[in-house]
């Protein structure tokens, strides 16, 4: 891991060493949609001590690296396939359960916890957005990226540029919506009157948000910039 300072962006830090993602998650720092912020800016926004975060990042040097997660070194077509097989398939599998459970706890607990009603509505929007988003990536953008990797075609350059701009905007919506759900639920804290379904729902939502952060990071901070630099 290279020496890090507060002027490095969150995206740069995680791209260079994916282990930093856990440090940022634990600190509540968004390294995907908010990855363009410097570490200093992000810490100031969250009132976090930059020195402590830098110390935690420095401790990563003492840990063994997982070379299977050197996403930044992967060939673009391989990375696109990995995103589909790991993250897209997870999203498609997780959405039906989350739609069911968020609506169920809203129906049962919404009177005492009205924020759950908004969570259910917001997650339905996330679901609708992501389903069409993944379809466009798999059928339009990712094939264009693979063709570009094989040789530049003017029509694929223009297509990739326009689709990447659109995809990043949709990432902003989904990431922002999940961040709002996180805030509304107090970082997925189950209240004392929460039932087992309540607990399961919040655990699934947290796992979904964690996966989305990695998913968006791989696209926004690695796949898309490298495509545009071809």
C-alpha positions in Angstrom: 0.0 0.0 0.0 1.3 3.4 -0.9 1.7 6.2 1.6 -1.7 7.8 2.1 -2.5 11.4 3.2 -5.7 13.4 3.6 -5.4 14.7 0.1 -6.0 11.3 -1.5 -9.5 10.6 -2.6 -11.5 7.8 -1.0 -11.8 6.2 -4.5 -8.0 6.2 -5.0 -7.4 4.7 -1.6 -9.8 1.8 -2.0 -8.8 1.2 -5.6 -5.1 0.9 -4.6 -5.9 -1.3 -1.6 -9.4 -2.8 -1.3 -8.8 -3.6 2.4 -9.4 0.1 3.0 -13.1 -0.4 2.2 -13.7 -1.9 5.6 -12.0 1.0 7.4 -14.3 3.4 5.5 -17.4 1.3 6.1 -16.7 1.2 9.8 -16.3 5.0 9.8 -19.4 5.6 7.7 -17.4 7.0 4.8 -18.9 6.6 1.3 -16.1 5.4 -1.1 -18.3 4.7 -4.1 -20.7 7.5 -5.0 -18.7 9.8 -2.7 -15.4 8.5 -3.8 -14.3 11.7 -5.4 -14.0 13.5 -2.1 -10.6 13.6 -0.4 -10.1 11.8 2.8 -9.8 15.2 4.6 -13.0 16.5 3.1 -14.9 13.3 3.9 -13.7 13.2 7.5 -14.5 16.9 8.0 -18.1 16.3 6.8 -18.5 13.5 9.3 -16.6 15.2 12.1 -14.1 12.4 12.2 -10.5 12.6 13.3 -8.4 12.3 10.2 -5.4 11.2 12.2 -7.3 8.2 13.6 -8.5 7.1 10.1 -5.0 7.5 8.7 -3.6 5.4 11.5 -6.2 2.6 10.8 -5.2 2.7 7.1 -1.5 2.6 8.0 -2.2 -0.6 10.1 -3.3 -2.3 6.9 0.4 -2.5 5.9 0.8 -5.1 8.8 -1.9 -7.4 7.3 -1.5 -9.9 4.5 -2.9 -8.6 1.2 -5.6 -10.6 -0.6 -4.3 -10.6 -4.2 -7.5 -12.1 -5.5 -9.0 -8.6 -4.8 -6.6 -6.6 -7.0 -9.6 -5.5 -9.1 -7.6 -2.5 -10.5 -5.3 -5.0 -12.3 -8.0 -7.0 -14.0 -8.8 -6.9 -17.7 -11.9 -4.9 -18.3 -14.0 -7.7 -19.9 -13.1 -10.0 -17.0 -14.1 -7.3 -14.5 -17.4 -6.7 -16.2 -18.1 -10.4 -16.1 -17.2 -10.5 -12.4 -19.6 -7.6 -11.7 -22.4 -9.4 -13.4 -21.8 -12.8 -11.8 -21.1 -11.5 -8.3 -23.0 -8.3 -7.8 -25.8 -8.2 -10.5 -26.9 -11.8 -9.6 -26.9 -10.9 -5.9 -29.1 -7.9 -6.5 -31.6 -9.8 -8.6 -31.8 -12.5 -6.0 -32.0 -10.1 -3.0 -34.6 -7.7 -4.4 -37.8 -9.9 -4.1 -37.1 -10.8 -0.4 -36.3 -7.2 0.5 -39.4 -5.9 -1.2 -41.5 -8.4 0.7 -39.9 -7.8 4.1 -39.7 -4.0 3.9 -43.4 -3.9 3.1 -44.3 -6.4 5.8 -42.6 -4.6 8.7 -44.1 -1.3 7.4 -47.6 -2.9 7.6 -47.0 -4.4 11.0 -44.9 -1.7 12.7 -45.6 1.4 10.6 -47.9 2.9 13.2 -45.3 3.0 15.9 -42.4 3.5 13.5 -43.6 5.6 10.5 -40.2 5.8 9.0 -40.7 2.1 7.9 -43.4 3.2 5.6 -41.0 5.6 3.9 -38.3 2.9 3.8 -40.6 0.5 2.0 -41.6 3.2 -0.6 -38.0 4.2 -1.1 -36.8 0.7 -1.5 -39.4 0.0 -4.2 -38.0 2.9 -6.1 -34.4 1.5 -5.7 -35.6 -1.9 -6.9 -37.3 -0.5 -10.0 -34.3 1.6 -10.8 -31.7 -1.2 -10.3 -33.6 -3.7 -12.4 -33.6 -1.6 -15.5 -30.1 -0.3 -14.7 -28.6 -3.8 -14.6 -30.4 -4.8 -17.8 -28.9 -1.8 -19.7 -25.4 -2.6 -18.4 -25.6 -6.2 -19.3 -27.2 -5.7 -22.7 -25.7 -2.4 -23.9 -22.8 -1.0 -21.9 -20.8 -4.1 -20.9 -20.8 -5.5 -24.5 -19.6 -2.2 -25.8 -16.8 -2.2 -23.2 -15.7 -5.6 -24.3 -15.7 -4.5 -28.0 -13.6 -1.4 -27.0 -11.1 -3.6 -25.2 -10.6 -5.6 -28.4 -10.3 -2.5 -30.7 -11.6 1.1 -30.8 -14.8 1.6 -32.8 -16.2 5.1 -33.0 -19.8 4.1 -32.3 -18.7 2.1 -29.2 -16.7 5.1 -27.9 -19.8 7.4 -28.2 -22.1 4.7 -26.8 -19.8 4.0 -23.8 -19.5 7.7 -23.0 -23.2 8.4 -23.0 -24.1 5.2 -21.1 -21.4 5.7 -18.5 -22.8 9.2 -17.8 -26.3 7.8 -17.4 -25.2 4.9 -15.3 -23.3 7.1 -12.9 -26.4 9.2 -12.4 -28.4 6.1 -11.6 -25.7 5.0 -9.2 -26.1 8.4 -7.4 -29.8 7.8 -7.0 -29.5 4.2 -5.7 -26.6 5.0 -3.4 -28.3 8.1 -2.1 -31.6 6.2 -1.5 -29.8 3.5 0.5 -27.9 6.2 2.5 -31.2 7.8 3.4 -32.6 4.4 4.5 -29.5 3.9 6.6 -30.0 7.3 8.3 -33.8 6.8 8.8 -33.2 3.4 10.5 -30.4 4.7 12.7 -27.8 2.6 10.9 -30.2 -0.4 10.9 -30.7 -0.4 14.6 -33.7 -2.6 15.6 -35.9 -1.0 18.3 -36.9 -2.9 21.5 -40.3 -3.8 20.1 -38.8 -5.1 16.8 -39.8 -8.7 16.0 -37.6 -11.3 14.3 -38.8 -10.2 10.8 -37.8 -6.7 11.7 -34.3 -7.9 12.6 -34.0 -10.0 9.4 -35.1 -7.1 7.3 -32.6 -4.7 8.7 -29.8 -7.3 8.4 -30.7 -7.9 4.7 -30.8 -4.1 4.1 -27.4 -3.6 5.6 -25.9 -6.5 3.6 -27.6 -5.0 0.4 -26.1 -1.6 1.1 -22.6 -3.0 1.7 -22.7 -5.0 -1.5 -24.0 -1.9 -3.4 -21.0 0.1 -2.2 -18.5 -2.4 -3.5 -20.6 -2.8 -6.7 -20.6 0.9 -7.5 -17.0 1.3 -6.5 -15.9 -1.3 -9.0 -17.9 0.5 -11.8 -17.5 4.2 -10.9 -13.9 4.1 -9.8 -12.3 1.3 -11.9 -14.4 0.0 -14.8 -15.8 3.3 -16.1 -12.6 5.4 -15.9 -10.5 2.7 -17.5 -13.0 2.4 -20.3 -13.0 6.2 -20.9 -9.2 6.1 -21.0 -8.9 3.4 -23.6 
